[in-house]
Amino acid sequence: MGQKILVLIVIGCALALSACNTVKGLGEDIKSVGETADRAT
């Protein structure tokens, strides 16, 4: 029983960390698009 809980915690942490990286990457992409648009005008 305890081992199953530990596995679920590890999986949850991995998902949370990967989500943070995805959001960070999306923010950088949006920033890049905004900077490109500023240079174009």
Summary of the structure (lengths in Angstrom):
residues: 41
radius of gyration: 18.0
end to end distance: 61.0
largest distance: 61.0
contacts: 75
relative contact order: 0.09
helix: 95%
strand: 0%
